[in-house]
Amino acid sequence: MQIIADCGSSKTDWILGDHTAEATTLGYNPNYGDGESFINSVQRNLADWPIDSADLTIHFYGSGQFDVQGNMTEQLLRVVFPNAKFNILNDLIGACRATAGTKGGIVAILGTGSNSCVYDGQDIIDQIPSLGYSLGDEGSGTYIGRLFLRAYAYRTMPEHLRPLVEIAFPGKIQEVKKQFFASKQPSVFLANFGALFREKMYDEYVQGIIRSAFQHFTRDHLVKYSKYNYTKVHFVGSVAYYHSSLLAEELQKIDLELGNIIQRPIDGLVKFHLNKD
């Protein structure tokens, strides 16, 4: 029996390999996430699953899952799945398997955070490192949210957009700052701040912010893979999914094409593991 999980900073999607059950819990990143809240969410939402099964294997793909961090996550998950076998991998190899399967290409994540790599159909063979929400995450929901927050605070945002912030935060910038610094997941807070402008996604200024974020991502990440012969970039994540037309235009400027794009990696991961096994 298999459980496949795709875990980001905002949420985690879970599916039983035979598709008899599916759930969504809180997200988790071992570098700065709230492990207690995450595992409590898993316990609540997967209470009826076969968690004590001795033949259970969990394929867990998550942001920030490397070596020591992966061991930390396994220890957390054993609270819920004491007898399971674990296969804990980072979300980037999950994105590769979900979009490209066993074929090669450039693969990127544009969700709450961002990442990218070159994939040969089996392994990641080149990668610009991800620096996380505080130093990098170009093109991500967190990065876009930061650009909007700065524009609001520094009064460069057009007047017709400012009420979107002030309805959500009646105390204006002081309340935004207070909630940001009190947040256990500041990257998620910033991504949610950017999501305030989703209803205005066709506004010229809003599109300009998103274009700027994508330009930073292509400049700092994708152009570095020019020595490889791949011309298509596959994406996972809500930011790429909802803004695919703007993303395609920015890719065209550097002679790349938009390849497969999926909002939820979990669907491609289930297909990958079913075909593999």
N, C-alpha and C positions, 0 to 999 in steps of 0.2 A: 504494500500500500504506500502511496506517495502523497505528500502535500507539497505544493509549490507556492512559494511566497515571494512577492516583489515588494521590497520595503524602501520607501523614500523618507525624507525628513518630515513630510506632511502626513502620509498615510501608508498603510501596508495592505496589499491585496493578497488574499489567501484562497487557494482552490484545491479541493481534493482531486487527485489525478483522474478519478473516474467521473468527475463533474457532478457528484451527488450533493456537494455542499460548496458554498462560496461565502466569504465574509470579508469585511474591511475593518481594520483596526487603526489605532494611532500609528504614526510613523516613528522611526527611531534612527538616530545616527550615534554610534558609540563615542564619537569625538566630542559631542556636546549635547547629546539627547538625554531625556529623562527616562531612564531605564525602568523605574518603578511604575510610572504611568503607562508606559508601553506594555509591560508584561501584565499589568492589571487589565488593560484593554483586551489583550489576547485571551486572558482567562475568561472574561465576560462574554466575548463574542464567539469563542470556539468551545464553549462549555459542553456542547453536545457532540463534538467530534471524537473520533477514536484515538484519544490522546495517550492511552495506556498500551496501545498495540505494540507487541514486541517486533513485528515485521514492518514498522513504520519508518520510512525514510523521508526526511524533510530537505528539500532543495530550497535554500534561503538565499535570495539575492538582495543585498542591501547596500545603501550608501555608507561609505567609510569602513567597509568590511575588508580589512587587510590584517593578516597574521594575528597579532595580539588582540586587535579589536574584534576579529572574528571569534576568538576564544571567549572574549567577554560576552558576546552576543549568545554564544552557545550555552554558557552558564546561565544566562537569563532564561533562555528558552527551555532549559531542562526543568525549570520550575513547573512548566506546563506539560512538557513532553519528556517525562523521565526516562523512558525506555527507547526513545527514537535514535536512529542514526542520522547524523547531520552532514549536509554538504553545504557549507556556507561560503558564498562567493560574493565578490563586489558587484554592484549594480551595473557597472560598465560591461562586464562580460555577459551579464544578463541582457543588456540592451543589444549586444552583438548577436546573441543567440535568438533573441526575439525578432529582430529585423532582418538579419542576413542568414540566419540558420547555419549552414555549413559552407556558405560562400563568403568570399572576401569583400572588403570595402572599408570606407571610412564610416565610422559610427559615432553618433553624438547623443548626449542627453541634454535636453532643455526642459527642465521641470522646475521644481523649487530651486534646485542647484543645477550646475552644468558640468559637463565633462566631455571628452572626446578621445578617439584612438584610431589606429589602423588595425584592422582585423584580417587575418589570413584565412578565415574559415574554421579555424580551430583555436588559435591563440591571439592575444593582443601582441603585436610586434612593434608598435611604436605608440607613444602617448605623451602629450603635453600634460604635465601634472596639474591636478586640480588643487587650487589653494583655498577652497572653502569660501564661505559667505563673507568673511571679514576681509579677505585679501583678493579674492577672485570671483568665480561663479559668473563670469561674463555671459550675457545673453539669457540668463535664467530669470525665473520669477522673482527671486531675491534681488538680483541686479536691477531689474526693471523697477521694482518697488523702491529701491534706493534712489534711483534717478527721479522718480516721481516725488519722493519725500523731500529730496534736496530742492527740486523745483518749487515745491510748495513753500518750504521754509525760507528759501532765498528770494521768493516773490518773482520768479521768472515764469511761473505757471499762469496762463491766461485766466482772467477773472471768471469766465463762464465755467471753468472746471473746478475752481476752489471749493464751491459748495459740496462737491462729492466727498471731500475730506471733512468738512465742517459738520455735515450731517452725521457722519460716523464718529467724529471726535469733536463734540461741542466745545471742549476746552482748547481747541485748536492745537498749535504746535506744542504747547506745554504738555497737553494730555497725550499727544503722540509720543513725545519723548519719554514721558512717565511710563506708558505702557510698554514701549520698546525695551527700556532698561529693566523692567520688571519681568519681561517674558522669559520663560524657560527655553523657548525655541525662537530666538531672534530672527533666524533665517525665514521661518514660517511667517512670523509677524510681517517682515518686509514683503514677502510674496503676497500675503493677504492685503497689504496696503496697496500694492500695485493692482490687485484684482478689483479695487474700488472703481477703476477706470474702464473696466471691461465693457460696460454698457455704452461707452463712448469710443469703442475700438476703431470706428471709422472716422473719428475726428482727426484733422490734419496734425494737430499738436501731439495727440496721443500716439499716432502712427510714427511721428518723428522720434519720440522717445524710444519706441520699440525698435525702429530701424537703427537708432544709435547703439542700442544694446546688442543687436545682431551684428552690426559692423565691428564692434569691439570683439565679439566672439570669433568672427571669421578672421579678423586681423591677428588676434593673439593665439589662435588655435589652428583653424583649418588650413590656412596658407602654409603652415609649417610642414604639412604633409605632401607638398608639391612634388617631391622626388618619387612618390609612388604613382603608379599608373591608373589609380582609381579616379573616376570622374564623378561618381555619385556619392552622396552622403545620406546615410540612413539615420533617422531620428526617432527617439522616443521622448514622451513627455508632453504635458498639456500646453506648455508655452509654444512649442514647435507645432503642435496639432492645431491650435486655435489661430495661429498667425502664420500658417504655412505659405500663404501668397506673398507676404512680406519677406519671409525667409527665402523663398525661391528667388525673389528678385535680388537679394543680397548675395546669394550663392552664384547667380549668373554673372555678377560683376567680377568674380574671381575664377570664372570658367569651371564652375562646379554645378552639378544638377541635384535637385531634390530626389532622393530615392524613396525607399519605403518610409512611411511615417505613421507611427501608431501612438495612440494616447496612453494605452495601458499595456506595458510590457508583459503582464501576466498571461495574456491570451497567446502571444507568440511563444512564451516559455512553456506553457502547457503543451502546445503543439510540438515543440522541440523535444521535450522529454517523452512524450507518447511515441513519436517517430523513432527516437533513439532506443527506447526500451521495447 
